[in-house]
Structure formats: structure tokens, C-alpha cells
């Protein structure tokens, strides 16, 4: 649905999640499967790329909870959390994406969805940011050698999560989505006070070996940043969680993970069945032997 504001380079696409939540997402007309496959999927009404995140978050989110979306892009997750009835703070460094997300929030009358146009980091200040559809990232020296133009590389505010929460007097945060194209370690450092709380939030985060390397970081250091705060980390697969230990190798370049202080009961069914106890194995062996001797 095109918007009657005199602008012709964006439109609202209606999407639905789990048959219960419907909302509109503002998308730029410039998005194609090549330039921005995420925005293009929104344009055709699909959130398939968020299927696992949406399924997991809908299992645990409740109206009135507080949610952080760090690296919001066009807000597929932010808008769903707002539709559930959560209070949402979305942080997105791209001015274009942040403005489109504001239009989506206005369209859906989501008054408890706040958008901050900034890059999350480990300290306040400014950073150079390279806009690149869903792959926007804190600029690197290599960006100047690639095909990015001066319009693509801009100066943006850098913020820490701890400062953002202090400014808003958020005493509790329930759920965090973190996907900032390689700057995740810096972002985690900037939320040390949040993660140190006894009621620290559930964190769903992306670990991208390639983009972490832009900033001389590794997937191991990213997971260790959560382990140091007493969190347990799980690899997230469709419908299941796999315990992640320090030293485990990341088998794919891009994987999703969940960090929790205590696994919510709503997600216990995502765990693999517990192996049988020694006593159970002995009983099973005796039973098999007895059966063979009959």
C-alpha cells in the first residue's frame, strides 16, 4: 500500500505472524533481492527470514515486557514485539532504515515503540557508519576501497546500552535481540551493567564469523562475553537449542545463539531429550538380556 504523503519512494507492506499479529512495515522501493533481500521480503509480505526468532520470542514475550532491538534494520522484530504489547526500544544506525521504522510505528499506532538512530558500541561518541541495506556496519578501512560512496558512509552517534537504559530509567529489560554486523562484542561491553543484574535479560544474538573479523574479534570471544556474566549460551536451530561450551567450534559462518541466566520453562521443550541415567541404562541392559534368554 503506497502512502499518500507526497513521497513515492516507499510503501507499507502488510505482514502477519503466527496468524495472530498483523502490522505494516515501511519499505523503500529501491529494495531488490540483490540489494536488500530482507527489505524485499518485507515488500512481498514475508517474514520467513525471522521465523526462528519469531517463534522463540513469541514463546517467551508477554504484554508489558521491555524489549531491546539492537540493529533493528526495518524493524520486523521490533514491530512484532510492539504488536505483542511490549515496550520496545529499537536502535538502528542507518538514517534511512530508522526513518522507515518510524513510519511503520506511526502506521501501527505503536506508541511504546521508540526508535533511536545510533550505533550501539562500548562507549559514547561518534562513529563512521556504512549503510548497506541489511548489512550496514561500522565503517572499516576496506569500505573506502570498495564501491561505497560518500553518501553511504556517514557519521552517526555511538551509544551504549547501559546509558540508554539509564536515561529511560529502565530498571528491568526482558529480551534483547542483537544483530549489528560484527560489532556485537563492543555492544556487549556496553551493556555490562545490564548483564550483571540478577534479572538480566534473555539475549538472542547473531554470531557472524566474517563480520566479527572486520574488527579483529572472534565468535569465541563473543560467547565468552556472555559466559563471564554467568550466562548459559545455546546455539539456536529451528525448534531446538543446543548447549554451547567454551571452545566449541562454530560450524557455520553465520549462526544464531541464545544467552540466558536461566532457561525459561517455555523453551525447555526446545532442548534435546536428556540421556538416560546410569541406573536406567543398567535396567535396560538387564531387561534386554532377560528377553534374549526366554
C-alpha positions in Angstrom: 0.0 0.0 0.0 1.6 3.3 -1.1 1.4 6.1 1.4 -0.3 9.4 0.5 2.3 11.8 1.8 3.7 13.1 -1.4 6.6 10.7 -1.2 6.9 8.0 -3.8 10.0 6.0 -2.8 8.5 3.8 -0.1 5.3 2.0 0.8 3.8 0.0 3.6 3.5 -3.8 3.2 1.2 -5.7 5.5 2.6 -8.8 7.2 1.2 -11.5 9.5 2.9 -13.6 12.2 1.5 -16.8 13.7 -1.9 -15.9 12.4 -2.5 -13.5 15.3 -0.2 -10.5 14.8 -0.6 -8.2 11.8 1.2 -5.0 11.2 2.7 -2.9 8.4 6.3 -2.4 7.5 7.5 0.6 5.6 10.0 -0.4 2.8 11.9 1.5 0.3 11.0 1.0 -3.4 14.7 0.7 -4.2 15.0 -2.7 -2.4 15.6 -5.7 -4.7 16.5 -9.3 -3.9 20.1 -8.4 -4.8 20.4 -5.0 -3.0 18.4 -5.7 0.2 16.8 -9.2 0.3 15.4 -8.6 3.8 13.6 -5.4 2.8 12.4 -7.1 -0.4 10.9 -10.0 1.6 9.0 -7.5 3.7 7.8 -5.8 0.5 6.2 -9.1 -0.6 4.7 -9.7 2.9 7.2 -12.3 4.1 9.0 -12.6 7.4 10.4 -16.1 6.7 13.9 -15.0 7.4 12.8 -14.2 11.0 10.9 -17.5 11.5 13.1 -18.9 14.2 13.5 -15.6 16.1 9.8 -15.0 15.9 8.8 -18.5 17.1 11.2 -18.3 20.0 10.3 -14.8 21.1 6.6 -15.4 20.9 7.1 -18.4 23.2 8.5 -16.1 25.9 7.3 -12.5 25.3 4.4 -11.1 27.3 2.5 -7.8 27.1 4.1 -5.1 29.2 7.6 -6.5 29.0 10.6 -4.4 27.9 12.5 -5.3 24.7 15.6 -4.0 23.1 16.2 -4.4 19.3 19.8 -3.6 18.6 20.4 -3.4 14.9 16.7 -3.1 14.1 17.0 -2.6 10.3 13.4 -2.0 9.2 12.0 -3.4 12.4 10.5 -6.8 11.6 11.2 -7.9 15.2 10.6 -4.5 16.8 7.1 -4.3 15.3 6.2 -7.9 16.3 7.2 -7.2 19.9 5.2 -4.0 19.8 2.2 -5.9 18.4 2.5 -8.4 21.3 2.2 -5.4 23.7 5.8 -4.9 24.7 7.6 -1.6 25.3 10.3 -1.6 22.7 13.5 0.4 22.2 14.9 -0.1 18.7 18.4 1.1 17.8 19.3 1.4 14.2 22.3 3.3 12.8 21.0 3.8 9.2 19.1 7.0 8.9 17.1 5.6 6.0 16.1 2.5 7.9 15.4 4.4 11.2 13.1 6.8 9.4 11.2 4.0 7.7 10.8 2.2 11.0 9.3 5.4 12.5 6.7 5.4 9.7 5.9 1.8 10.5 5.4 2.7 14.2 3.1 5.6 13.3 1.2 3.4 10.9 0.6 0.8 13.5 0.0 3.3 16.3 2.7 1.7 18.4 3.2 4.5 20.9 5.5 2.3 23.0 8.0 1.7 20.2 10.9 4.2 20.4 13.5 4.4 17.6 17.0 5.7 18.3 19.2 6.4 15.3 22.6 5.5 16.5 25.2 2.7 16.5 25.5 0.6 19.7 29.1 0.4 20.9 31.2 0.2 24.1 31.4 3.9 24.6 29.6 7.2 23.8 30.8 9.4 20.9 30.6 9.1 17.1 31.4 6.5 14.6 31.6 6.3 10.8 28.8 4.0 9.6 28.5 2.4 6.2 24.9 1.9 5.0 24.4 -1.3 3.1 20.8 -2.4 3.3 20.6 -5.1 6.0 24.4 -5.3 6.1 25.1 -1.8 7.4 28.1 -1.8 9.7 30.6 0.4 11.5 32.9 1.6 8.7 36.3 -0.1 8.1 39.3 0.9 6.0 38.2 -1.6 3.4 34.9 0.3 2.8 36.8 3.2 1.2 38.3 0.8 -1.3 35.0 -0.8 -2.2 32.2 0.7 -4.2 30.7 2.7 -1.3 30.1 6.4 -2.0 30.3 9.4 0.4 26.5 9.1 0.8 26.9 5.6 2.0 29.5 6.4 4.7 28.2 8.9 7.3 29.0 10.0 10.9 26.5 8.6 13.5 26.1 8.8 17.2 27.6 5.9 19.2 25.7 4.9 22.3 25.9 2.2 25.0 23.0 0.1 26.1 23.7 0.9 29.7 23.5 4.6 29.0 20.3 4.2 27.0 18.6 2.3 29.8 19.8 4.7 32.5 18.4 7.7 30.5 15.0 5.9 30.3 15.1 4.6 33.9 14.5 1.1 32.7 15.1 -0.9 35.9 14.4 -4.2 34.1 14.8 -5.4 30.5 13.3 -8.7 29.5 14.5 -9.6 26.0 17.3 -8.3 23.7 17.9 -9.0 20.1 21.4 -8.2 19.0 22.5 -8.2 15.3 25.0 -5.4 14.5 27.1 -6.9 11.7 30.3 -7.7 13.6 30.1 -5.0 16.4 28.4 -7.4 18.8 31.4 -7.7 21.2 31.6 -3.9 21.6 27.8 -3.8 22.1 28.0 -6.5 24.9 30.8 -4.5 26.6 28.4 -1.5 26.5 25.7 -3.5 28.4 27.9 -4.8 31.2 25.7 -3.3 33.9 22.5 -4.8 32.3 24.1 -8.3 32.0 25.4 -8.1 35.6 21.9 -7.8 37.0 20.4 -10.9 38.7 17.3 -10.4 36.5 19.4 -10.0 33.3 17.5 -10.3 30.1 17.3 -13.2 27.6 19.6 -12.3 24.7 19.1 -13.6 21.1 22.2 -12.7 19.1 23.8 -13.4 15.7 27.4 -14.6 15.5 28.9 -13.9 12.1 32.5 -15.1 11.8 33.1 -13.0 8.7 31.9 -9.6 10.1 33.4 -10.2 13.5 36.7 -10.4 11.7 36.2 -6.8 10.4 37.0 -5.7 14.0 39.6 -8.4 14.9 37.0 -10.2 17.0 36.1 -13.9 17.1 32.9 -15.9 17.7 34.6 -17.4 20.8 35.2 -14.0 22.4 31.6 -13.1 21.7 30.2 -16.1 23.5 32.8 -15.7 26.3 31.5 -12.2 26.9 28.2 -13.8 28.0 29.8 -16.6 29.9 31.7 -14.1 32.1 28.4 -12.8 33.3 27.1 -16.2 34.3 25.0 -16.7 31.2 24.5 -20.1 29.5 24.7 -20.0 25.7 22.8 -22.1 23.3 23.0 -22.5 19.5 19.5 -21.8 18.1 18.2 -24.1 15.4 14.6 -24.2 14.2 12.6 -25.5 17.1 15.6 -26.6 19.2 18.5 -25.4 21.4 22.0 -26.9 21.6 24.2 -26.2 24.6 27.3 -24.2 23.7 30.5 -24.6 25.7 33.7 -22.5 25.6 35.9 -23.9 23.0 33.2 -25.3 20.7 33.8 -24.6 17.1 31.2 -22.6 15.1 30.3 -24.9 12.3 28.7 -22.2 10.1 29.8 -18.7 9.2 26.5 -17.2 10.5 24.6 -18.7 13.4 22.0 -17.6 15.9 22.5 -18.0 19.6 20.6 -17.5 22.9 22.2 -16.4 26.1 20.2 -16.9 29.3 20.7 -16.8 33.1 18.1 -19.5 33.4 16.3 -21.1 30.6 12.6 -20.1 30.6 10.2 -23.0 31.1 8.5 -22.1 27.8 11.8 -23.2 26.0 12.5 -26.4 27.8 10.8 -28.3 25.0 13.4 -27.0 22.7 16.2 -28.9 24.5 17.2 -32.4 23.3 16.0 -35.3 25.5 18.2 -35.9 28.5 20.3 -39.1 28.2 19.2 -41.9 30.4 20.8 -42.2 33.8 23.3 -44.9 34.6 20.6 -46.8 36.6 18.2 -46.6 33.7 20.8 -47.9 31.3 21.6 -50.8 33.6 18.0 -51.7 33.9 17.5 -51.5 30.2 20.5 -53.8 29.6 19.2 -56.3 32.2 15.8 -56.3 30.5 17.3 -56.9 27.1 19.4 -59.8 28.4 16.4 -61.3 30.1 14.4 -61.0 26.9 17.1 -62.9 24.9 17.2 -65.8 27.4 13.4 -66.5 27.2 
